[in-house]
């Protein structure tokens, strides 16, 4: 092979190698952007299944089914042993052995009926117990919505405990005020979860979008995160007002208007978030 041909062959090989390296970089970039959302989806599914197993509502339902199973099992066992005891006593011979066996079996059958009765009473009590609200599923770990939703879950538990104390017979806070704060907190929490769901949707779009479109989506992610932080600050104000009422209730002169004012402010913030969410959906 002469020198010009060797030079052309070397140039062609370098060109092919550069193209292959470019394709490899593109494949790695696509793989990196796809792996993040897929990993988040798998992680979210695992967290959902684990949360469902430890959910208080699911636990209560399992206790109901367990009590019902035990009731029917011992009821059937008691009936069976009762029939056996009757047969032993009726067919007993002149000796006392057959009657003694029948009486013993009858005592065991009576014990089975007692266990079935207790299980039935437990099952009825569990059925009268209202199902607790299912636990909210947290966003994936990589999402900017996860930390605010963790804070919201903690805040909801804190507010529920404070309002429980304010609604006790020892408290002199009007029940209407406590109920208004409870309804406002639930309303605001629902609005914040809507914003968190929207933030996760924008994050998924950003991860899968071409590089030239990601800057605008990143701005949308930051804006939604700011809205979540503002909403949680308002929720914290309601908790602070409820906490001051609980602390002041022992002195006999709590400022009841503070809780109403905080509830009204949080209600306005929740309405603003819901209106903004609706405008962006249209």
Beta strands, then each sheet from edge to edge (+ up, - down):
end
